[in-house]
Each structure stands twice: as structure tokens, then as C-alpha cells.
């Protein structure tokens, strides 16, 4: 493997002199902006200055993303938009590499040096499958294993091979001189996510929140000192992505930078847009984080849920199977809730992302108590996060009676036991019950008050003291035509 790497490096040295001219033709950078969707796509706007001549020009735009969607490319001269226009556009991505060089040099003469110093010059007949087959001038055919090769000498760089992905235009320009041009395109390989760290106080009544934007770039290009905007929301994507590019281009040109915190949040169409208020360099194959939201002393509470009834997927017909719904669940879930409202809450919308919750121990060290993901959450909503299962709380749910009263009537009874093994803490446990047999139901009796949450769910809220076992019971009747 290291021998093959050496061959590629030697080929790169051989081509260095020829790539200098292409770099000089890339144009002087004037600024780049990135609008990144949290769906793995970004809109790139790249401005550069080129010296054009009057008439026809061939213009190479290098250092574009290798993950570019070539169908989304838009070219515009900002200096002379009426007099400069594109006649032809090509995306060139046949990059230099050993396999590409060997494929281009079939039927041409190369020189191969093996690790023992032997040298063979001949016409390359095949370079596939880790083997080199050369036809020599005297008619002999030489086979050389790629594992034995130390060096391959190619006379020159074949036409069509390039060192970097390149957009090439054939332009018509009315005048000569320096022109500022703008390239806009969509690319994959760039994504952003939101990551949140929450520190819950010792008595679980308040929290501090920090939100970070995490940018990941594997698009094949670096973006230096870029104006970065992040779009949060579920943007519908079509096979033809040009429409999305057009909408985002209009927004980007209308935006006016203002003095603001590190990340400014604002509305854009039906989405949230976050603009980093300073230039950011996003390197290729790099992950970068920027803080975008903070909140301190946000009122919060933890609560417990024992959900031992079967999940409800909708009514498809009366269910008269006595044994359906026995889940055997004993875990009591632990949840955290707080509001994103400005009044006593975070005061900001929270894009979808991962949230980690920590709590301080007696020695001041913060320990992880739960991790989950949140969906896009507008400002003013209650946010509930599942943290895990409580160690000292246990639930048991038992069907105590099942009766088929008639052809279209069923009654059943349940007993739910809740045990609190904590030493000194009383807890409230919420107990949702999913009424899954049929849509027409009636609670005949219940040991504790309950609330009807929706057409198929009731919920008990039971306070359980330390060391106590609480038992709640209820009977439900189902009937259908």
C-alpha cells in the first residue's frame, strides 16, 4: 500500500508545474457565503474577480465542492450583467489519480521501475487489477505486479485530467478588463446540527442551557472567511433543486448584516434562520462549533411516568382478545420539562438536535443524567425530554377481570401497583392508560381521579410517599354496534 502511495506522490510532483497556471486562472477571491440546511445541503455563493477580454473567453472556476449539484449552478457577472453571458458550461471532475493515469496511458509508452531497480519501458497494454502489462519494442510482453513497482514515469499530463474539480465556462464579454463574477450552486456534504448542554440544579427546579451549532463539512472544498447562515426547518426537497437555490439567493441578497450577538436568529419564510455574525472559515473534512443560545436559571421540573398499557395505533375493529395488552412493563420513566417562552423560560426557538442533561453532584462535579433528541421547537412551547428510567420506582399492571357481557359489550378491570423505594422523597407518578379495544368506552369505576387526555387515553396522577406502595384500580366498559 505504501508503494502505491509513493507512486501517487511522485505523479503529483510531476504535475505540479502544470497546476500552477490553473491556480492563477482561478480568480481573486472577493467573498463567499454559505447557507446551510440541516438536511445535508448547502447553498454556496462565491464571488471572484477575473480579467476578461472582449469577445470569447474560457474561464475556469476551481476549488468548487466535489459534491456539487452541477444542475444548480448559476453564473453572473456583477460588473457587466448585460454584456457578459455564458455560451457553454462544463463541470470537469476527471481528477488525477493512478487509475486515471493508467487508463489514459493505455497504448502509450511509459517507464516502470521495480523495487529491485529493474527498469522496463514499453507500451502500456493493461493497468487493471493490480497488474501492469507492457509491450516492448522487440515484441516481448512484460508483466509487472503493482506490488513490486517502485516508480512509474509518465511523459506528461494527459488532456482532460485535472487536479481539482473545475467549472469551465465559454463566455461572451462585450468589454475587456477586470470583472467581478458570482457563482451560486448547491452542494451536498455539508450539514449542521444543534447540540444542547443542560445543567440541572441539585433539587431539579431550574437549569442552565447552552446551545451550540455544529457544522460538518465533507463537501470536498474549504470556505475561507465565509458569511454563514443556517436554516432550521423541514424544507421540502425536489429532484430539481434550482427553485430552492433561487429562493435562498433572493434572501441572501436582501439580508443586511447588523451588529448583534455571535449568532442572530430571525424569521425566514416558514423557517428559522441563524446568521453567524462574523466570518467563519469552514475547512474541508472539519467539524466546527459555535455557541448560538444561552439561558440561565430557567424554571424546570422533573416528573415520572409509568406507561404499562400497550401502545395505541388506532382502532381497526373491536378487540376481544382477553390476553392482548399484557406488556409486563415495570419501568417508571423519568422526564424533564421546561418552556421555551420568553417569560420564565429560554426565550428562544430551539432547532432540532441532541440535548444532554447534567446535574451537579455533592462535590460540584456535573454528571450526565440523560441524553435525547428534540424536534424543532418554537418559542413559547413546553419541551419534555425523556431522560431514562428511575432506579427506585417500580410499577406493575395486572388485568384482574375480563367479561364478555354480550355480543357487543366487553368489560375489564385493571390493578396498577406503584412502589417508591426512595428513602426520603415523595414522588408524583403519572399513569397513562390507553383504551385500545374500541372507540366507545366508559369508565365504570376508578379508585383515583383521572383526566381524559384524548379520545383513547386517560391519565392518573398518584403521589407515592417514601417506602409506600399505592394501588389504583379501574374498570372500563367497551361497546360497539
C-alpha positions as CSV (number, residue, x, y, z in Angstrom):
1,X,0.0,0.0,0.0
2,X,2.8,2.4,0.9
3,X,4.4,1.8,-2.6
4,X,1.2,2.8,-4.3
5,X,1.0,5.9,-2.2
6,X,4.6,6.8,-3.2
7,X,3.6,6.4,-6.9
8,X,0.7,8.9,-6.4
9,X,3.0,11.4,-4.7
10,X,5.6,11.1,-7.5
11,X,2.9,11.7,-10.0
12,X,1.7,14.8,-8.1
13,X,5.3,16.2,-8.1
14,X,5.5,15.6,-11.9
15,X,2.2,17.6,-12.4
16,X,3.0,20.4,-10.0
17,X,4.4,22.8,-12.7
18,X,1.3,22.3,-14.8
19,X,-1.2,23.1,-12.0
20,X,0.3,26.5,-11.2
21,X,-1.2,28.1,-14.2
22,X,-4.7,26.7,-13.3
23,X,-4.4,28.2,-9.8
24,X,-3.5,31.6,-11.2
25,X,-6.5,31.4,-13.5
26,X,-8.9,30.7,-10.6
27,X,-9.6,34.4,-10.0
28,X,-9.0,36.7,-7.0
29,X,-11.4,35.8,-4.1
30,X,-13.9,38.5,-3.2
31,X,-16.0,36.7,-0.7
32,X,-18.0,33.6,-0.1
33,X,-21.3,32.9,1.7
34,X,-22.8,29.6,2.9
35,X,-26.5,29.0,3.6
36,X,-26.6,25.5,5.2
37,X,-29.7,23.5,5.6
38,X,-29.9,20.9,8.4
39,X,-30.6,18.3,5.7
40,X,-27.1,17.8,4.4
41,X,-27.2,20.5,1.7
42,X,-25.7,24.0,1.4
43,X,-26.1,26.9,-1.0
44,X,-22.7,28.4,-1.9
45,X,-22.2,31.9,-3.2
46,X,-18.7,32.6,-4.4
47,X,-17.5,35.9,-5.7
48,X,-14.2,36.4,-7.6
49,X,-12.5,38.9,-9.9
50,X,-11.3,37.8,-13.4
51,X,-9.6,39.6,-16.2
52,X,-11.7,39.1,-19.3
53,X,-11.0,40.1,-22.9
54,X,-13.6,41.5,-25.3
55,X,-15.2,38.6,-27.2
56,X,-14.9,34.9,-26.3
57,X,-13.3,33.8,-23.0
58,X,-12.7,30.4,-21.5
59,X,-13.0,30.8,-17.7
60,X,-12.0,28.1,-15.2
61,X,-13.6,28.3,-11.7
62,X,-11.6,26.0,-9.5
63,X,-11.9,24.9,-5.8
64,X,-15.6,24.2,-6.1
65,X,-17.1,21.4,-3.9
66,X,-16.6,17.9,-5.3
67,X,-20.2,17.2,-4.0
68,X,-21.6,20.0,-6.2
69,X,-25.0,19.6,-7.9
70,X,-24.0,20.7,-11.4
71,X,-27.6,21.3,-12.4
72,X,-27.9,24.0,-9.8
73,X,-25.0,26.2,-11.0
74,X,-25.8,29.9,-11.7
75,X,-23.1,32.2,-13.2
76,X,-23.5,36.0,-13.2
77,X,-21.2,38.9,-13.9
78,X,-21.8,41.6,-11.3
79,X,-19.7,44.2,-13.2
80,X,-21.5,43.8,-16.6
81,X,-24.5,41.5,-16.3
82,X,-26.0,42.6,-19.6
83,X,-22.8,42.4,-21.7
84,X,-21.3,39.2,-20.2
85,X,-23.2,35.9,-20.6
86,X,-22.5,32.2,-20.7
87,X,-22.4,30.3,-24.0
88,X,-21.4,26.9,-22.6
89,X,-20.8,25.4,-19.1
90,X,-18.9,22.3,-18.2
91,X,-18.3,20.6,-14.9
92,X,-14.9,18.8,-15.0
93,X,-14.3,16.1,-12.4
94,X,-11.9,13.6,-14.0
95,X,-9.3,14.0,-11.4
96,X,-5.6,13.0,-11.4
97,X,-5.0,9.6,-9.8
98,X,-3.1,6.4,-10.5
99,X,-6.1,4.6,-12.0
100,X,-7.0,7.6,-14.2
101,X,-3.4,8.0,-15.4
102,X,-3.1,4.3,-16.2
103,X,-6.4,4.4,-18.1
104,X,-5.3,7.4,-20.1
105,X,-1.9,5.9,-21.0
106,X,-3.2,2.6,-22.4
107,X,-1.4,2.2,-25.9
108,X,1.2,4.8,-24.9
109,X,4.8,4.4,-23.7
110,X,5.6,4.6,-20.0
111,X,8.6,3.6,-17.9
112,X,8.2,1.3,-14.9
113,X,10.9,0.9,-12.2
114,X,10.6,-2.1,-9.8
115,X,11.7,-2.3,-6.2
116,X,14.9,-4.2,-7.2
117,X,16.0,-1.4,-9.6
118,X,14.9,-3.1,-12.9
119,X,13.5,-0.7,-15.4
120,X,11.0,-1.5,-18.2
121,X,10.0,0.8,-21.0
122,X,7.1,-0.1,-23.3
123,X,3.6,0.4,-24.5
124,X,1.0,0.0,-21.7
125,X,-1.4,-2.7,-22.7
126,X,-3.3,-3.0,-19.4
127,X,-3.2,-1.3,-16.0
128,X,-6.2,-3.0,-14.4
129,X,-6.4,-5.3,-11.4
130,X,-3.1,-4.5,-9.8
131,X,-1.0,-5.5,-12.8
132,X,0.9,-3.7,-15.4
133,X,1.4,-5.3,-18.9
134,X,3.9,-3.7,-21.2
135,X,4.5,-4.4,-24.9
136,X,8.2,-3.8,-25.7
137,X,9.8,-2.7,-28.9
138,X,11.2,-6.1,-29.7
139,X,7.8,-7.7,-29.4
140,X,8.1,-9.1,-25.9
141,X,5.3,-8.7,-23.4
142,X,6.4,-7.9,-19.8
143,X,4.1,-8.4,-16.8
144,X,4.9,-6.4,-13.6
145,X,2.9,-6.8,-10.4
146,X,1.9,-3.5,-8.9
147,X,3.1,-4.7,-5.5
148,X,6.6,-4.8,-7.0
149,X,6.6,-1.3,-8.5
150,X,8.7,1.5,-7.0
151,X,8.1,4.2,-9.6
152,X,6.2,4.9,-12.8
153,X,7.2,7.7,-15.1
154,X,4.6,9.3,-17.3
155,X,5.8,11.7,-20.0
156,X,3.1,14.3,-19.4
157,X,-0.3,15.0,-18.0
158,X,-3.0,13.7,-20.5
159,X,-5.6,16.1,-21.8
160,X,-8.7,16.2,-19.7
161,X,-7.2,15.3,-16.4
162,X,-7.3,17.9,-13.7
163,X,-6.1,18.2,-10.1
164,X,-9.3,19.7,-8.6
165,X,-13.0,19.8,-9.6
166,X,-13.4,22.7,-12.0
167,X,-16.3,24.6,-13.6
168,X,-15.4,25.8,-17.1
169,X,-17.4,28.4,-19.0
170,X,-17.3,29.7,-22.5
171,X,-18.2,33.3,-22.0
172,X,-19.1,36.2,-24.4
173,X,-17.9,39.5,-23.0
174,X,-18.8,42.9,-24.5
175,X,-15.8,44.6,-23.0
176,X,-12.3,43.7,-21.7
177,X,-10.9,44.3,-18.2
178,X,-11.5,43.1,-14.6
179,X,-15.0,41.9,-13.8
180,X,-16.5,40.6,-10.5
181,X,-18.4,37.4,-11.1
182,X,-20.7,35.4,-8.8
183,X,-21.1,31.7,-8.8
184,X,-24.0,30.1,-7.0
185,X,-24.6,26.4,-6.6
186,X,-26.0,23.7,-4.3
187,X,-23.7,21.1,-2.8
188,X,-24.1,18.0,-0.6
189,X,-21.6,17.0,2.1
190,X,-22.3,20.0,4.4
191,X,-24.6,19.7,7.4
192,X,-25.3,21.4,10.6
193,X,-26.9,20.2,13.8
194,X,-27.8,21.8,17.1
195,X,-26.3,20.4,20.3
196,X,-27.5,21.5,23.7
197,X,-26.0,21.1,27.1
198,X,-28.3,21.5,30.1
199,X,-27.1,21.8,33.7
200,X,-29.9,20.9,36.2
201,X,-29.6,22.2,39.8
202,X,-29.5,19.9,42.7
203,X,-33.2,20.0,43.5
204,X,-34.3,19.8,39.9
205,X,-36.1,23.1,39.9
206,X,-34.0,25.2,37.5
207,X,-31.5,24.7,34.7
208,X,-28.9,26.5,32.6
209,X,-28.8,25.9,28.9
210,X,-26.2,26.3,26.3
211,X,-26.8,25.6,22.6
212,X,-24.1,25.0,20.0
213,X,-24.2,25.0,16.3
214,X,-22.1,22.0,15.0
215,X,-21.0,22.4,11.3
216,X,-19.7,19.4,9.5
217,X,-18.1,19.9,6.1
218,X,-17.1,16.9,3.9
219,X,-18.1,18.6,0.6
220,X,-14.6,18.5,-0.9
221,X,-13.9,22.2,-0.6
222,X,-12.9,24.7,2.1
223,X,-14.7,28.1,2.6
224,X,-12.5,30.8,4.0
225,X,-13.9,33.8,5.9
226,X,-17.4,32.8,4.8
227,X,-20.6,34.5,5.8
228,X,-22.5,31.5,7.3
229,X,-26.3,31.2,7.6
230,X,-28.1,28.2,8.9
231,X,-31.7,27.3,8.0
232,X,-33.7,25.3,10.6
233,X,-36.9,23.6,9.4
234,X,-38.2,20.9,7.2
235,X,-37.5,22.2,3.7
236,X,-39.2,20.1,1.1
237,X,-36.7,18.9,-1.5
238,X,-37.4,18.1,-5.1
239,X,-35.1,16.3,-7.7
240,X,-34.7,19.8,-9.3
241,X,-33.1,21.9,-6.6
242,X,-32.8,25.1,-8.6
243,X,-36.0,26.5,-7.1
244,X,-34.6,26.2,-3.6
245,X,-31.4,27.9,-4.7
246,X,-33.4,30.8,-6.3
247,X,-35.3,31.4,-3.1
248,X,-32.2,31.4,-0.9
249,X,-30.4,33.7,-3.3
250,X,-33.1,36.3,-3.0
251,X,-32.9,36.1,0.8
252,X,-29.2,36.3,0.8
253,X,-29.1,39.5,-1.3
254,X,-31.8,41.2,0.7
255,X,-30.1,40.5,4.1
256,X,-28.3,43.4,5.8
257,X,-25.6,42.4,8.4
258,X,-26.2,44.1,11.7
259,X,-24.3,44.4,15.0
260,X,-25.7,41.5,17.1
261,X,-24.7,38.6,19.3
262,X,-22.5,35.9,17.9
263,X,-25.5,34.2,16.2
264,X,-28.6,36.2,15.2
265,X,-31.9,34.4,14.9
266,X,-34.7,35.7,12.6
267,X,-37.7,34.5,10.7
268,X,-37.4,33.5,7.1
269,X,-40.5,32.2,5.3
270,X,-41.8,29.3,7.4
271,X,-38.3,28.5,8.8
272,X,-35.8,29.9,11.3
273,X,-32.6,31.4,10.0
274,X,-29.5,31.8,12.1
275,X,-26.7,34.0,10.9
276,X,-23.2,33.9,12.5
277,X,-22.2,37.5,13.0
278,X,-18.6,37.2,11.9
279,X,-16.7,35.5,9.1
280,X,-16.1,31.8,9.6
281,X,-13.6,29.5,7.9
282,X,-15.1,26.1,7.3
283,X,-12.3,23.7,6.3
284,X,-12.9,20.5,4.3
285,X,-13.3,17.4,6.5
286,X,-13.8,19.6,9.5
287,X,-16.3,19.9,12.4
288,X,-16.7,23.3,13.9
289,X,-18.9,24.5,16.8
290,X,-20.3,28.0,17.5
291,X,-22.5,28.9,20.5
292,X,-25.8,30.3,19.5
293,X,-28.2,30.3,22.5
294,X,-27.7,30.6,26.3
295,X,-30.2,30.8,29.2
296,X,-29.7,30.7,32.9
297,X,-32.0,29.9,35.9
298,X,-34.8,28.6,33.6
299,X,-37.6,27.1,35.8
300,X,-37.8,23.3,35.3
301,X,-39.3,20.2,36.8
302,X,-38.8,16.5,36.6
303,X,-41.7,14.1,36.6
304,X,-42.3,10.3,36.4
305,X,-44.4,8.3,34.1
306,X,-45.5,4.6,34.4
307,X,-46.8,3.6,31.0
308,X,-47.6,-0.1,31.4
309,X,-50.5,-0.3,28.9
310,X,-49.9,-1.3,25.3
311,X,-49.1,1.4,22.6
312,X,-52.2,2.7,20.8
313,X,-52.1,2.6,17.0
314,X,-55.7,3.3,16.2
315,X,-59.0,1.4,16.1
316,X,-59.3,-1.2,13.3
317,X,-62.2,-3.1,14.8
318,X,-63.3,-4.3,18.3
319,X,-60.6,-6.2,20.1
320,X,-62.0,-9.1,22.2
321,X,-58.7,-10.9,22.8
322,X,-58.5,-11.2,26.6
323,X,-54.7,-11.6,26.7
324,X,-53.9,-8.7,24.4
325,X,-52.3,-5.7,26.2
326,X,-50.3,-7.6,28.8
327,X,-46.9,-5.8,28.4
328,X,-45.1,-6.8,31.6
329,X,-43.6,-3.3,31.8
330,X,-42.3,-2.4,35.2
331,X,-40.0,0.6,34.4
332,X,-41.0,4.1,35.6
333,X,-39.7,6.8,33.2
334,X,-38.0,9.9,34.3
335,X,-38.8,13.1,32.3
336,X,-37.6,16.8,32.4
337,X,-39.8,19.7,31.2
338,X,-39.3,23.4,30.8
339,X,-40.7,26.1,28.5
340,X,-39.1,28.0,25.6
341,X,-41.3,31.0,26.4
342,X,-39.6,34.4,27.0
343,X,-41.5,34.7,30.3
344,X,-39.7,32.5,32.7
345,X,-38.2,30.3,30.0
346,X,-35.4,30.0,27.4
347,X,-36.9,32.9,25.3
348,X,-35.8,31.4,22.0
349,X,-36.8,28.8,19.4
350,X,-34.7,25.6,19.5
351,X,-33.8,23.9,16.3
352,X,-33.8,20.1,16.2
353,X,-30.8,18.5,17.7
354,X,-29.2,16.4,20.5
355,X,-29.6,17.5,24.1
356,X,-27.5,16.3,27.0
357,X,-28.7,16.9,30.6
358,X,-26.2,17.0,33.5
359,X,-26.7,17.5,37.2
360,X,-24.3,18.6,39.9
361,X,-23.2,16.0,42.5
362,X,-22.5,16.9,46.1
363,X,-18.8,17.6,45.2
364,X,-19.8,20.0,42.5
365,X,-19.0,17.6,39.6
366,X,-21.5,17.5,36.8
367,X,-22.7,14.0,35.9
368,X,-24.7,13.0,32.8
369,X,-28.3,12.0,33.8
370,X,-29.8,11.7,30.3
371,X,-29.5,12.3,26.6
372,X,-32.1,12.6,23.9
373,X,-33.0,14.4,20.7
374,X,-35.6,17.2,20.3
375,X,-37.5,18.3,17.3
376,X,-37.8,21.9,16.0
377,X,-39.4,23.7,18.9
378,X,-40.8,27.2,18.5
379,X,-40.5,29.8,21.2
380,X,-43.4,29.5,23.8
381,X,-43.7,25.7,23.7
382,X,-43.3,23.3,26.6
383,X,-40.3,21.0,26.0
384,X,-40.4,17.5,27.5
385,X,-37.3,15.3,27.5
386,X,-37.1,11.6,28.3
387,X,-34.0,11.1,30.5
388,X,-34.2,7.4,31.4
389,X,-35.8,5.0,33.9
390,X,-36.0,5.7,37.6
391,X,-34.0,3.2,39.7
392,X,-36.1,3.3,42.9
393,X,-39.6,3.3,41.4
394,X,-41.5,0.3,40.2
395,X,-44.8,-0.3,38.5
396,X,-46.9,-3.4,38.0
397,X,-50.1,-3.6,35.9
398,X,-52.4,-6.6,36.2
399,X,-55.7,-7.4,34.4
400,X,-57.9,-8.5,37.3
401,X,-61.2,-9.2,35.4
402,X,-62.4,-9.7,31.8
403,X,-66.0,-10.3,30.9
404,X,-67.9,-10.6,27.6
405,X,-71.2,-9.2,28.6
406,X,-72.9,-9.7,25.3
407,X,-72.3,-9.9,21.5
408,X,-71.1,-6.2,21.5
409,X,-70.1,-5.4,25.1
410,X,-66.8,-6.2,27.0
411,X,-65.8,-5.1,30.5
412,X,-62.4,-5.4,32.0
413,X,-60.6,-4.3,35.2
414,X,-57.0,-3.4,36.0
415,X,-55.0,-3.1,39.1
416,X,-51.8,-0.9,39.0
417,X,-49.3,-1.0,41.8
418,X,-46.8,1.8,42.2
419,X,-43.8,1.4,44.7
420,X,-41.5,4.1,45.8
421,X,-38.2,2.7,47.3
422,X,-36.6,6.1,47.8
423,X,-35.6,6.8,51.4
424,X,-36.9,10.4,51.8
425,X,-38.6,11.7,48.7
426,X,-42.2,11.6,47.8
427,X,-42.9,11.5,44.1
428,X,-45.8,12.0,41.8
429,X,-46.2,9.3,39.1
430,X,-48.3,9.9,36.0
431,X,-50.1,6.8,34.8
432,X,-51.5,7.0,31.3
433,X,-53.9,4.2,30.2
434,X,-54.6,3.6,26.6
435,X,-58.1,2.3,26.0
436,X,-57.4,0.2,22.9
437,X,-60.3,-2.2,22.5
438,X,-62.8,0.2,20.9
439,X,-63.6,3.9,20.5
440,X,-66.9,3.7,22.5
441,X,-65.8,3.2,26.1
442,X,-66.9,4.2,29.6
443,X,-65.1,4.1,32.9
444,X,-67.4,2.4,35.3
445,X,-65.4,3.0,38.5
446,X,-61.9,4.1,39.4
447,X,-60.1,4.3,42.8
448,X,-58.4,7.6,41.9
449,X,-59.3,10.7,39.9
450,X,-58.2,10.7,36.3
451,X,-58.1,13.1,33.3
452,X,-59.2,12.3,29.8
453,X,-56.2,13.3,27.6
454,X,-57.7,12.3,24.2
455,X,-60.3,10.0,22.7
456,X,-58.3,6.9,23.6
457,X,-56.3,7.9,26.7
458,X,-56.9,8.6,30.4
459,X,-54.2,9.6,32.9
460,X,-54.0,9.1,36.7
461,X,-51.6,11.2,38.8
462,X,-50.7,9.5,42.0
463,X,-48.5,10.8,44.9
464,X,-46.4,8.0,46.4
465,X,-44.5,8.5,49.7
466,X,-41.1,7.0,50.5
467,X,-41.4,3.3,51.1
468,X,-45.1,3.3,50.2
469,X,-46.9,1.1,47.7
470,X,-50.0,2.7,46.1
471,X,-52.6,0.6,44.4
472,X,-55.1,2.1,41.9
473,X,-57.8,0.3,40.1
474,X,-60.4,0.9,37.4
475,X,-63.0,-0.8,35.3
476,X,-63.8,0.1,31.7
477,X,-66.7,-1.0,29.5
478,X,-66.5,-1.1,25.7
479,X,-69.5,-1.4,23.4
480,X,-70.0,-1.4,19.6
481,X,-72.9,-1.7,17.2
